[in-house]
Amino acid sequence: MVISSRSNDEMKGFSEQWGLQYVEIAPWDEALVFPMLEEANIHAMVLAGFLRKITPDLISRFPDKIINIHPSLLPKYGGKGMYGRFVHEAVFLANEKETGITVHFVNEAYDDGQVLLQASCAITPKDSIEDIEEKVKQLEQRFFPEAVSRFCAVLQGRG
């Protein structure tokens, strides 16, 4: 099941292609989510591009069963307001020599949960914000499926 907090035609098409139920809840209302998760017998969650703080109630219903991908090497450039291009701009302005992605478990603090996977890439002085964004996107596409597989293995007691 895919639940989106905003209209997303690309994800809707992907979901249909793979036979996944797709639901948009915009504006976001977590109270609508709980019955859907129960009805679909959902036991874990994978967040990607989800820009809302997960509530303690949702975390308590899925303890150590929610992961998120973040476009930096946490703990650097994490926290409230640090998402997407804002992260890449901060990395650029700090003249970092590397950046990357972090897949982590979700807890009650922004971008603070246990790290499941990190992958990094070099940044050169010639790289623009757009170059950094593209490098991070490549890491996401390469390593996020691996992280989700690791997560599933942990859930099944093999990790």
N, C-alpha and C positions, 0 to 999 in steps of 0.2 A: 504494500500500500504506500502511496506517495501522498503526503499532505503538504500543500504549499500555502504559504501565508500571503502570496500575491499571484497575480495572473502570470502564467509561464507556459506559453505555447510549446516551447522546445521540450520542457519536462512532460507536458501533457502528451505530446507525440511519442516520446520515449516510453512513457508508461503504457500507452496503448500498444506500442510495438511489442513490449515484453509481457503484456497481459496483466499489468498491475492496475489496481484500482487507483484512480487519480481524483483527489478532492482539493478544491480551493476554498480556503477560509479567509476571506478578505472582506472587511477588516478581521484581523486575527482575534479569535475568541477561544481561549483554551478550554472553556467549559463545553464547547461543542466537540472538542477533540476526544475527551475521555470516553464517551459512549462509543465513538467510532473505533478507538483502539481496543476496547473491550469486545465489541462485536466481531472485530476482525481477528481477535485472539493474538494481538501483538505483544511480544515479550521483550523487544529491544528497539532502539531507535538510532538512526544514523542521520546526523544533521549536515547539510551542505548548503551554504548560502543562506542560512537561517539567521536573521539579524535581530532576533528578539531574545531577551533574557529568559532562560528556562526557570520556571517557578519552583520553589521548594516542594510544592504539591506534586508536580510532575516528576521531579527527581526522586521523591520518596516512593512513587509508584514504580519507578524503574531504576532502583539503586545499582550503580555500576553497569548500567545497560543502555547508556546513551553516550554516543561519541560524536565529536564535532571535528571538522577540519578548519584550520586557521592558516592564513597566508603569511606566517612569519615563523621564525625559530623561537617559540615561546621559551622563557618568559618575556623575551623582548617583543615590544610592539603589540602587546595584548591589552585587553581591558575594554571598558566602555568606549565606544566611538572608534575603536581600532578595527576596521574591516575594509576589505577591498582596496580601492585606490588610496585610502587614507594611510593604510599600512605601507604601501609601496612608496608613497611620498615621504613618509617619516624615515624609511630605510634610506632613501635617496638623499634626503637632507642631512642625515647623520653620517654620510659618506661611508656606509658599511661596506665591508669587503665580501660579505656573503649574506645571503638570506635563504629562505626556504619555506617549508610547510611543517606544521605540527598537527598530528591527529591525536586527540586527547579525550579522556573521559570527561563528561560534563559533571560539574558539581555546582554548588550555589554561588560561587564567585566566577566572574567573567574569565574565561581562558586560563583557569587555574587547576584543572583536573590532571590526574596522572597521565603522562605521555605514553601513548601506544606506539607512535612512530614519528620520526623526524627525518626529513630529507633536505639537503642543502644544495645550493649552487653558488658559484662565484659571481661577484659583481665587479665589473671593471670601471675605471673612471669615465670611460666613454659611454657607459650604459645610461639611457634615459629612464624616466619613470615607466614609460611604455615598455622598454626592454626588460626592466625588472618584472613588470606585471606578466609579460609573456614567459619569462623564465619560470616564474612561480606557477603559472598555468600549466606549463609542461610538467613540472614536478607533480602537480595535483593529478593530472591525467595518468601519469606513470605510477604513482605510489598510492593514491587513494584506494584503488581496488585491492591492492595488497593489504592495506590497513583494515579494510572492511573484512577481508578474508581472515586476517588474524583475530579480529574481534569476534567473528562467528565461531572460530575455533575455540576461543576462550569461553564463549557462551556454551559450547557443546562439551566443555571439559577437556579439550585436547591442547589447550594453549599454555 
